[in-house]
Amino acid sequence: MCGIYGITEKNPQIIKKIINKCSYRGPNGSSIYSSEQVTLGHNLLSITSQPDKGKQPWKSINENVLVYNGEIFNYNELLIRFRDKFYPKSTCDTELLSWLLDQYSYEEVIQNIIDSMHSFVFYNKKKNEIVLSRDHAGIKPLFFANTKTGIIFSSEIKGLINFVEKTNKIDRLALACTSMLGVNVMRQTVFNGINKVLPGETIVYDLTLKKIKKSFRTLIKPFSNNKFSKDEFTNITSKVISNSTLGLRKFGLFLSGGIDSSLIAYELNKHIDDLNTFTNKVEPNVIINGEDHNSDADIAKKFASSLGFNHKEVKITPEIIVEEWDKANWTIEEPRYNWNLPMYYFTNKFLNKNNIIVTMSGDIGDEILGGYQKYINMKKMKNKPKTWRDFLKIWSKKFFAPIKLNIKFNQNDLVDMLEKILPEEIWNPEDIANSAMALDCITTVSEDFFSRNDRYGMAFSMEGRFPLASKDYMQYCLSINSDYKFGSGDNETKFPVRTSYQDKIPNYIFDKNKTGWSIPITSWLQTSNIVKNKYLETVNTDDGIKEILNSENYEGNIKRAIIAWMFRSWSQQYNMTL
């Protein structure tokens, strides 16, 4: 795991500055490759036992150059598959990836050979082109911007800000998307001039012509052509979680008390001795309308104890939230509708202090196995959408957008944008529920869950892994017709997991009501002076977005007030302006 950076010119000075700025992404070393055409940089977080042999930028047999951030989860299988052709000198998957890119087309490698989480840049000397690629689910980030000599790119937006003009000016379309969906799924970021490689996208950039000459996307499509088999599901799930244990560093699992993390914990217990598990514990706890923010923590502790894990509770207090508020909003880079961000930030800090290097979580399980009521509602719709655009209208209305910004933008405008950026190939009119799951995977999951884990984990030099986000596993799950994902009764969701693991995971996990990993921020804002004072300090400070956050849009509505607080904190950290 690492950070990758580059520019299409000979300029090691710029790349060295970006490496230094993002040094936390790779504390185990850094290096630069520079030629007349391109400069590539890398900083390393070592997961294997041979960090020196995995040093990047990596020169291939054909003298091409690779910088790579990620893991190839079918690495051992590929070693067997290519044993008569590929003779490795290390145990690093970087060597394998560079060899594959030498030998096969980019499409063949990315779409048909590797099952990975990745972002990489590959300099092909003979063709005089560079390839920018991001994995199928958008787990690993990659950003780029135009320059006078071509493009510049980085694992984080922060690395580009000082080298791209007027980045503190907000991109209005990106902001509009954020304001309506709660997260920005557009190509352009909210930072003027800085773009993202989209989830599953590979871009081929011609260094001679100074332009993109082609691109393609690796998509997980909701085929919905398979029935559910208990034995098959159990075997495939067990295998994919086993494959996620590559490396020799200390593992830590975010154990939420929910089905997905409990499933992963059960399977990891077969492969990792002395598994370290963590969950959050809110103090003081507030129970509102029967919602207990610590109910999951108590269940997680019980389950961890039954399996003999090294379990720790991460205490979350109003004081911690206030202390981490600005840092959390700065680290995440783009604004979000998620007031739990300071909790996530602090939790990663806590894991780092406990010497964790690789984190695991159950993210994306809900989105591929039907874990939300909204998927059931879509399946039961009487007037189902008949076109891709109609589907996008329904899908986009499901999001919580509590704050109304003073910008001229409506639902139709949003759908117009989404039609241009989201691939219709994942639309299956025969299975609306699975289509919604597939779309969630490359939008909110990628740009919220995975992005959050990457920024907060790497801020403390930790690699985040998501065993259920394997390409093959996602394709398998989204090929199971949604008829088989929902049972009957009060707990209708995730029928494949409930059926396959009913004798392996305790009923108290399956029977509990679904809750999120959250803090009682609305209550704390009303009852805690330290929280109220931080809020007032932030919202009463002038900044460049004050005109779109008119107080009449959020005063008197506590949820809107909290979102406004987050927007203002983010804006002030980056000195943003309209």
Phi, psi and omega per residue, in radians:
M1 nan 2.663 -2.992
C2 -3.070 -2.929 2.927
G3 -2.093 2.486 3.115
I4 -2.186 2.492 -3.009
Y5 -2.594 2.757 3.095
G6 -3.116 2.907 3.099
I7 -2.607 2.553 -3.077
T8 -1.534 1.057 3.045
E9 -2.917 2.937 3.062
K10 -1.461 1.754 -3.074
N11 -2.732 1.230 3.137
P12 -1.138 -0.367 -3.130
Q13 -1.128 -0.793 3.129
I14 -1.105 -0.810 -3.088
I15 -1.135 -0.638 3.076
K16 -1.083 -0.693 3.115
K17 -1.123 -0.716 3.120
I18 -1.165 -0.743 3.093
I19 -0.994 -0.794 -3.129
N20 -1.135 -0.677 -3.131
K21 -1.156 -0.601 -3.106
C22 -1.908 0.569 -3.034
S23 -1.073 -0.471 -3.129
Y24 -1.100 -0.366 3.124
R25 -1.249 -0.297 -3.129
G26 -2.731 1.486 -3.077
P27 -1.399 -0.050 -3.053
N28 -1.704 0.276 3.073
G29 2.347 2.800 3.101
S30 -2.566 2.770 -3.124
S31 -2.788 2.782 -3.093
I32 -2.328 2.409 2.952
Y33 -1.975 2.361 -3.127
S34 -2.457 2.336 3.036
S35 -2.356 -3.083 3.110
E36 -1.174 -0.453 -3.054
Q37 -1.617 -0.615 -2.980
V38 -2.702 2.598 2.995
T39 -2.156 2.217 -3.107
L40 -2.123 2.423 3.132
G41 -2.261 2.786 -3.046
H42 -2.723 2.416 2.876
N43 -2.193 2.519 -2.844
L44 -1.954 2.300 2.849
L45 -1.923 1.900 -3.034
S46 -1.371 2.276 3.083
I47 -1.927 -0.445 -3.114
T48 -1.653 -3.133 -3.129
S49 -1.540 0.000 -3.077
Q50 -2.214 1.081 -3.084
P51 -1.061 -0.631 -3.114
D52 -1.141 -0.619 -3.123
K53 -1.374 -0.204 3.101
G54 -1.804 0.309 -3.060
K55 -1.103 2.349 3.114
Q56 -2.088 2.854 -0.031
P57 -1.024 2.451 -3.027
W58 -1.732 2.203 3.071
K59 -1.619 2.177 -3.110
S60 -1.424 3.065 3.104
I61 -1.025 -0.624 -3.129
N62 -1.536 0.230 3.117
E63 1.209 0.309 2.964
N64 -1.414 2.890 -3.033
V65 -2.244 2.364 -3.086
L66 -2.205 2.345 2.839
V67 -2.075 2.344 -2.888
Y68 -2.526 2.359 3.098
N69 -2.189 1.939 3.126
G70 2.732 -2.890 3.098
E71 -2.495 2.404 2.997
I72 -1.699 1.899 -2.997
F73 -1.368 -0.351 3.032
N74 -1.727 0.512 -3.108
Y75 -0.962 -0.885 -3.108
N76 -1.118 -0.649 3.095
E77 -1.138 -0.669 3.141
L78 -1.233 -0.571 3.059
L79 -1.035 -0.696 3.101
I80 -1.235 -0.759 -3.098
R81 -1.054 -0.689 -3.060
F82 -1.909 0.418 -3.045
R83 -1.106 -0.402 3.117
D84 -1.556 -0.031 -3.110
K85 -2.170 -0.649 -3.044
F86 -1.864 2.165 -3.096
Y87 -2.124 1.564 -3.011
P88 -1.209 2.584 3.056
K89 -1.835 0.015 -3.132
S90 -2.594 3.122 3.033
T91 -1.807 0.272 -3.081
C92 -1.580 2.299 -3.136
D93 -1.241 -0.238 3.048
T94 -1.031 -0.748 3.133
E95 -1.077 -0.749 3.128
L96 -1.139 -0.784 -3.118
L97 -1.081 -0.762 3.141
S98 -1.105 -0.688 3.102
W99 -1.116 -0.753 3.129
L100 -1.084 -0.736 -3.136
L101 -1.194 -0.450 3.013
D102 -1.225 -0.689 -2.929
Q103 -1.594 -0.515 -2.985
Y104 -2.243 2.882 3.098
S105 -1.151 2.725 3.128
Y106 -1.033 -0.745 3.137
E107 -1.052 -0.771 -3.106
E108 -1.116 -0.771 -3.113
V109 -1.109 -0.886 -2.990
I110 -1.329 -0.703 -3.038
Q111 -1.544 -0.526 -2.971
N112 -2.110 -0.262 -3.035
I113 -1.905 -1.003 -3.044
I114 -1.548 2.522 2.947
D115 -2.045 1.834 -2.891
S116 -2.576 2.880 2.742
M117 -1.879 2.249 -3.049
H118 -2.825 2.698 2.667
S119 -2.335 2.363 3.115
F120 -2.587 2.770 3.009
V121 -2.225 2.231 -3.071
F122 -2.123 2.087 3.113
Y123 -1.650 1.940 3.107
N124 -1.684 1.814 -3.051
K125 -1.105 -0.804 -3.068
K126 -1.077 -0.754 -3.125
K127 -1.505 -0.140 -3.096
N128 0.900 1.003 -3.141
E129 -2.571 2.754 3.008
I130 -2.123 2.597 -3.112
V131 -2.033 2.180 3.057
L132 -1.897 2.150 -3.046
S133 -2.380 2.514 3.106
R134 -2.291 2.474 -3.007
D135 -1.105 2.936 -3.025
H136 -0.972 -0.539 -3.087
A137 -1.866 -0.002 -3.110
G138 1.175 0.632 -3.126
I139 -1.236 -0.760 -3.112
K140 -1.780 2.409 -3.015
P141 -1.545 2.737 3.008
L142 -2.797 2.179 -3.092
F143 -2.112 2.680 3.121
F144 -2.603 2.822 3.124
A145 -2.617 2.681 3.094
N146 -1.357 2.531 3.044
T147 -2.252 3.113 3.110
K148 -1.162 -0.429 -3.098
T149 -1.874 0.016 -3.116
G150 2.584 -1.942 3.130
I151 -2.418 2.785 3.023
I152 -2.246 2.530 -3.056
F153 -2.509 2.776 -3.045
S154 -2.828 2.699 3.050
S155 -1.181 -0.409 -3.133
E156 -2.321 2.627 3.072
I157 -1.065 -0.653 -3.095
K158 -0.970 -0.546 -3.130
G159 -1.213 -0.369 -3.052
L160 -1.748 -0.333 -2.966
I161 -0.936 -0.746 -3.074
N162 -1.377 -0.088 -3.052
F163 -2.114 0.145 3.070
V164 -2.221 2.390 -3.046
E165 -1.251 2.434 2.965
K166 0.962 0.696 3.132
T167 -1.220 -0.311 3.136
N168 -1.405 -0.019 3.018
K169 -1.518 2.215 -3.036
I170 -1.279 2.311 2.988
D171 -1.300 2.065 -3.005
R172 -1.140 -0.688 -3.116
L173 -1.189 -0.714 3.088
A174 -1.112 -0.705 3.102
L175 -1.136 -0.712 3.125
A176 -1.081 -0.741 3.094
C177 -1.073 -0.783 3.121
T178 -1.065 -0.737 -3.069
S179 -1.162 -0.479 -3.072
M180 -1.705 -0.544 -3.123
L181 -1.817 -0.286 -3.075
G182 1.531 -0.113 3.126
V183 -2.725 2.583 -3.107
N184 -1.576 1.998 3.137
V185 -1.861 0.119 -3.138
M186 -1.366 2.882 3.052
R187 -1.138 -0.807 -3.139
Q188 -1.300 2.432 3.033
T189 -1.456 3.064 3.085
V190 -1.257 -0.191 3.095
F191 -1.568 2.066 -3.079
N192 -0.877 2.231 3.046
G193 1.514 -0.166 -3.119
I194 -1.826 2.190 -3.114
N195 -2.009 2.882 3.067
K196 -2.003 2.543 2.850
V197 -1.223 2.223 -3.039
L198 -1.256 2.732 3.066
P199 -0.928 2.234 3.128
G200 1.372 0.076 -3.035
E201 -1.638 2.499 2.990
T202 -2.204 2.221 -3.101
I203 -2.020 2.279 3.070
V204 -1.868 2.062 -3.054
Y205 -1.912 2.171 -3.128
D206 -1.442 2.033 -3.087
L207 -1.313 -0.342 3.101
T208 -1.413 -0.854 -3.106
L209 -1.458 -0.223 -3.130
K210 1.033 0.835 3.108
K211 -2.763 2.820 3.075
I212 -1.274 2.190 -3.124
K213 -1.761 -0.365 3.007
K214 -2.904 2.822 3.056
S215 -2.653 2.764 3.048
F216 -2.637 2.813 -3.139
R217 -2.149 2.391 3.041
T218 -1.657 1.913 -2.981
L219 -2.031 2.548 3.004
I220 -1.655 1.990 -3.016
K221 -1.787 2.420 -3.129
P222 -1.399 1.346 -3.099
F223 -1.089 -0.684 3.076
S224 1.015 0.575 -3.072
N225 -1.846 0.129 -3.094
N226 -1.989 2.583 2.959
K227 -1.509 2.935 3.142
F228 -1.625 2.278 3.045
S229 -2.132 2.101 -3.107
K230 -0.997 -0.861 -3.105
D231 -1.125 -0.764 3.134
E232 -1.089 -0.779 -3.134
F233 -1.071 -0.786 -3.126
T234 -1.106 -0.769 -3.105
N235 -1.154 -0.761 -3.112
I236 -1.201 -0.724 3.126
T237 -1.101 -0.779 3.133
S238 -1.069 -0.717 -3.114
K239 -1.160 -0.779 -3.058
V240 -1.190 -0.595 3.100
I241 -1.260 -0.651 3.062
S242 -1.061 -0.732 3.137
N243 -1.103 -0.387 -3.094
S244 -1.400 -0.020 -3.066
T245 -1.645 0.315 3.109
L246 -1.024 2.480 3.090
G247 1.847 2.917 -3.042
L248 -2.106 0.252 -3.118
R249 -1.619 2.931 -3.052
K250 -1.254 2.217 -3.098
F251 -1.663 2.553 3.015
G252 -2.390 2.295 -3.108
L253 -1.890 2.233 2.979
F254 -1.288 1.799 -3.089
L255 -1.743 1.767 -3.018
S256 -1.469 -0.317 -3.002
G257 1.651 -0.068 3.099
G258 -1.538 -3.135 -3.045
I259 -1.193 -0.794 -3.005
D260 -1.153 -0.856 -3.141
S261 -1.174 -0.563 3.095
S262 -1.188 -0.681 3.069
L263 -1.048 -0.828 3.134
I264 -1.109 -0.727 3.123
A265 -1.044 -0.774 3.140
Y266 -1.033 -0.788 -3.105
E267 -1.291 -0.676 3.128
L268 -1.103 -0.525 -3.130
N269 -1.062 -0.357 3.105
K270 -1.357 -0.361 -2.959
H271 -2.110 -0.383 -3.064
I272 -2.085 2.101 3.053
D273 -1.338 2.480 3.068
D274 0.977 0.901 3.133
L275 -1.089 2.356 3.102
N276 -1.684 2.166 3.136
T277 -2.139 2.637 -3.056
F278 -2.455 2.495 3.005
T279 -2.529 2.784 -3.113
N280 -1.590 2.578 3.105
K281 -2.297 2.027 -3.076
V282 -1.451 2.305 3.081
E283 -2.461 2.100 -0.027
P284 -1.389 2.524 3.100
N285 -1.386 2.569 3.113
V286 -2.285 2.165 3.122
I287 -1.834 1.995 -3.108
I288 -2.124 2.200 -3.140
N289 0.926 0.655 3.102
G290 1.420 -0.048 -3.140
E291 -1.478 1.990 -3.132
D292 -1.807 1.960 -3.085
H293 -1.206 -0.218 -3.142
N294 -1.877 0.080 -3.112
S295 -1.095 -0.725 3.121
D296 -1.177 -0.635 -3.140
A297 -1.093 -0.712 3.131
D298 -1.146 -0.699 3.122
I299 -1.203 -0.723 3.110
A300 -1.051 -0.755 3.120
K301 -1.078 -0.734 3.141
K302 -1.105 -0.799 -3.126
F303 -1.168 -0.748 3.121
A304 -1.066 -0.708 3.124
S305 -1.121 -0.669 -3.108
S306 -1.159 -0.463 -3.135
L307 -1.761 -0.016 3.075
G308 1.331 0.496 3.141
F309 -1.334 2.777 2.960
N310 -1.461 1.644 -2.977
H311 -1.845 2.368 3.088
K312 -2.274 2.503 3.041
E313 -1.751 2.342 3.138
V314 -1.709 1.898 -3.083
K315 -1.297 2.213 3.141
I316 -2.027 2.115 -3.085
T317 -2.162 2.869 3.045
P318 -0.985 -0.650 3.141
E319 -1.080 -0.714 3.118
I320 -1.143 -0.764 -3.140
I321 -1.032 -0.786 3.129
V322 -1.133 -0.752 -3.111
E323 -1.099 -0.650 -3.045
E324 -1.702 -0.034 -3.007
W325 -0.992 -0.961 -3.103
D326 -1.187 -0.716 -3.138
K327 -1.108 -0.664 3.124
A328 -1.146 -0.730 -3.141
N329 -1.252 -0.522 3.064
W330 -1.294 -0.771 -3.063
T331 -1.150 -0.626 -3.078
I332 -1.233 -0.352 3.026
E333 1.378 -0.984 3.112
E334 -1.846 2.538 -3.084
P335 -1.138 2.595 -3.107
R336 -2.354 2.742 2.954
Y337 -1.613 1.205 -3.097
N338 -2.678 1.713 -3.095
W339 -1.362 0.055 3.054
N340 -1.527 -0.010 -3.070
L341 -0.968 -0.770 3.117
P342 -1.058 -0.568 3.078
M343 -1.138 -0.793 3.120
Y344 -1.085 -0.727 3.133
Y345 -1.055 -0.852 -3.101
F346 -1.146 -0.641 3.133
T347 -1.072 -0.735 3.078
N348 -1.130 -0.663 3.066
K349 -1.065 -0.722 3.136
F350 -1.101 -0.769 3.128
L351 -1.094 -0.700 3.114
N352 -1.057 -0.716 3.116
K353 -1.161 -0.333 3.072
N354 -1.703 0.323 3.002
N355 1.158 0.452 3.064
I356 -1.378 2.388 3.119
I357 -1.964 -0.627 -3.138
V358 -2.080 2.157 3.087
T359 -1.829 2.634 3.101
M360 -2.196 2.575 3.030
S361 -2.661 2.908 -3.083
G362 -1.670 0.286 -3.129
D363 -0.962 2.518 3.113
I364 1.487 -0.120 3.080
G365 -1.049 -0.748 3.118
D366 -1.082 -0.639 -3.018
E367 -1.421 -0.290 3.110
I368 -1.901 -0.253 -3.094
L369 -2.081 0.143 3.060
G370 1.327 0.993 -3.043
G371 -1.630 0.032 -3.090
Y372 -2.122 2.611 3.113
Q373 -1.062 -0.536 -3.099
K374 -1.047 -0.546 3.112
Y375 -1.234 -0.657 3.064
I376 -1.101 -0.762 3.132
N377 -1.045 -0.710 3.112
M378 -1.139 -0.688 3.140
K379 -1.134 -0.579 -3.090
K380 -1.556 -0.004 -3.117
M381 -0.988 2.368 3.080
K382 -1.434 -0.793 3.129
N383 -1.719 1.415 -3.085
K384 -1.274 2.547 3.115
P385 -1.118 2.487 -3.097
K386 -1.819 -0.262 -3.134
T387 -2.248 2.855 3.094
W388 -1.045 -0.742 -3.139
R389 -1.129 -0.749 3.105
D390 -1.069 -0.692 3.106
F391 -1.103 -0.750 3.128
L392 -1.098 -0.614 3.084
K393 -1.075 -0.828 -3.137
I394 -1.149 -0.787 -3.111
W395 -1.059 -0.802 -3.055
S396 -1.240 -0.390 3.123
K397 -1.333 -0.193 -3.106
K398 -1.372 -0.176 -3.042
F399 -1.535 2.666 -3.124
F400 -1.600 1.952 3.129
A401 -2.178 1.466 -2.940
P402 -1.351 -0.297 -3.054
I403 -1.997 2.259 -3.135
K404 -1.611 2.006 3.108
L405 -1.516 2.628 3.124
N406 -1.423 1.133 3.085
I407 -2.308 2.550 -3.103
K408 -1.453 1.611 -3.075
F409 -2.772 2.358 -3.120
N410 -2.288 -3.069 -3.071
Q411 -1.073 -0.713 3.118
N412 -1.123 -0.662 3.082
D413 -1.081 -0.742 3.130
L414 -1.079 -0.811 -3.132
V415 -1.102 -0.649 3.064
D416 -1.000 -0.771 3.125
M417 -1.166 -0.767 -3.101
L418 -1.111 -0.651 3.118
E419 -1.046 -0.618 -3.100
K420 -1.324 -0.507 -2.980
I421 -1.852 -0.390 -3.068
L422 -1.768 2.371 -3.023
P423 -1.379 2.158 -3.138
E424 -1.147 -0.297 -3.127
E425 -1.056 -0.373 3.128
I426 -1.561 0.127 3.109
W427 -1.566 2.084 3.077
N428 -2.116 1.745 -3.083
P429 -1.121 -0.248 3.108
E430 -1.469 -0.209 -3.137
D431 -2.562 1.508 -3.079
I432 -1.114 -0.696 -3.105
A433 -1.102 -0.822 3.119
N434 -1.139 -0.590 3.089
S435 -1.096 -0.723 3.103
A436 -1.127 -0.684 3.098
M437 -1.088 -0.822 -3.128
A438 -1.078 -0.685 3.138
L439 -1.214 -0.706 3.083
D440 -1.031 -0.642 -3.082
C441 -1.043 -0.715 -3.058
I442 -1.730 0.163 3.081
T443 -2.123 -1.543 -3.033
T444 -1.160 -0.658 -3.140
V445 -1.152 -0.825 -3.129
S446 -1.134 -0.899 -2.991
E447 -1.514 -0.080 3.070
D448 -2.055 -1.222 -3.042
F449 -1.084 -0.964 -3.090
F450 -1.185 -0.703 3.111
S451 -1.064 -0.790 3.113
R452 -1.034 -0.820 -3.120
N453 -1.108 -0.728 -3.139
D454 -1.105 -0.893 -3.068
R455 -1.136 -0.791 -3.086
Y456 -1.308 -0.616 3.079
G457 -1.190 -0.878 -3.106
M458 -1.199 -0.431 3.054
A459 -1.010 -0.444 3.119
F460 -2.074 0.450 3.037
S461 1.001 0.859 3.090
M462 -2.225 2.430 3.075
E463 -1.539 2.301 3.078
G464 -1.759 2.313 3.110
R465 -2.170 2.600 -3.112
F466 -2.306 1.551 -3.037
P467 -0.943 -0.582 -3.084
L468 -1.385 -0.077 -3.135
A469 -1.662 0.201 3.012
S470 -0.959 2.451 -3.116
K471 -1.027 -0.843 -3.121
D472 -1.122 -0.665 -3.119
Y473 -1.225 -0.722 3.100
M474 -1.077 -0.753 3.128
Q475 -1.123 -0.674 3.087
Y476 -1.078 -0.855 -3.090
C477 -1.156 -0.675 -3.136
L478 -1.418 -0.007 2.982
S479 -1.686 -0.164 3.028
I480 -1.369 2.078 3.139
N481 -0.935 2.397 -3.079
S482 -1.117 -0.254 3.033
D483 -0.987 -0.509 -3.076
Y484 -1.648 -0.016 -3.094
K485 -1.645 -0.256 -3.084
F486 -2.126 2.232 3.105
G487 -1.629 -2.571 3.116
S488 -2.217 2.870 -3.137
G489 1.614 -2.896 -3.054
D490 -1.197 -0.654 -3.138
N491 -1.822 1.458 -3.031
E492 -1.582 -0.277 -2.996
T493 -1.447 2.799 3.020
K494 0.931 0.790 -3.112
F495 -1.012 -0.656 3.114
P496 -1.039 -0.710 3.141
V497 -1.242 -0.791 -3.125
R498 -1.023 -0.731 -3.107
T499 -1.278 -0.758 -3.034
S500 -1.329 -0.492 -3.048
Y501 -2.037 0.350 -3.092
Q502 -1.149 -0.445 3.102
D503 -1.713 0.127 -3.089
K504 -2.084 -0.576 3.137
I505 -1.945 2.338 -3.064
P506 -1.043 2.610 -3.139
N507 -1.089 -0.506 -3.097
Y508 -1.145 -0.293 3.029
I509 -1.470 -0.762 3.123
F510 -1.202 -0.566 -3.023
D511 -1.496 -0.232 -3.082
K512 -1.280 2.681 3.034
N513 -1.223 2.516 3.136
K514 -1.236 2.182 3.089
T515 -2.312 2.768 3.106
G516 -1.649 2.900 3.058
W517 -1.499 1.680 -2.947
S518 -2.510 2.954 3.097
I519 -2.021 2.674 3.127
P520 -1.435 1.035 -2.996
I521 -1.113 -0.616 -3.135
T522 -1.094 -0.674 3.098
S523 -1.248 -0.759 -3.131
W524 -1.081 -0.633 3.133
L525 -1.112 -0.485 -3.129
Q526 -1.560 -0.466 -2.988
T527 -1.973 -0.328 -3.070
S528 -1.835 2.090 -3.133
N529 -1.107 -0.655 -3.114
I530 -1.143 -0.624 3.090
V531 -1.252 -0.791 3.140
K532 -1.058 -0.732 -3.120
N533 -1.150 -0.688 3.098
K534 -1.132 -0.736 3.099
Y535 -1.038 -0.872 -3.099
L536 -1.116 -0.669 3.120
E537 -1.059 -0.716 -3.083
T538 -1.297 -0.891 -3.021
V539 -1.284 -0.314 3.127
N540 -1.622 0.068 3.093
T541 -1.665 2.265 3.118
D542 -1.135 2.500 3.031
D543 -2.666 -3.138 -3.022
G544 -1.337 -0.069 -3.136
I545 -2.037 0.224 -3.069
K546 -0.987 -0.640 -3.058
E547 -1.183 -0.427 3.102
I548 -1.645 -0.095 3.099
L549 -2.012 0.897 3.110
N550 -0.949 2.281 -3.027
S551 -1.023 -0.473 -3.136
E552 -1.142 -0.268 3.123
N553 -1.461 -0.235 -3.114
Y554 -2.364 -0.329 3.100
E555 -1.135 2.357 -3.089
G556 1.578 -0.142 3.095
N557 -2.201 1.886 -2.963
I558 -1.161 -0.616 3.121
K559 -1.185 -0.713 3.073
R560 -1.132 -0.633 3.129
A561 -1.094 -0.700 -3.134
I562 -1.178 -0.718 3.095
I563 -1.116 -0.736 3.074
A564 -1.039 -0.715 3.087
W565 -1.013 -0.765 3.140
M566 -1.159 -0.766 3.107
F567 -1.034 -0.783 -3.096
R568 -1.172 -0.708 3.109
S569 -1.061 -0.837 3.121
W570 -1.055 -0.812 -3.110
S571 -1.049 -0.729 -3.123
Q572 -1.217 -0.641 3.127
Q573 -1.088 -0.661 -3.088
Y574 -1.810 0.082 3.118
N575 0.952 0.840 -3.059
M576 -1.374 2.665 3.126
T577 -2.539 2.767 3.098
L578 -1.546 nan nan
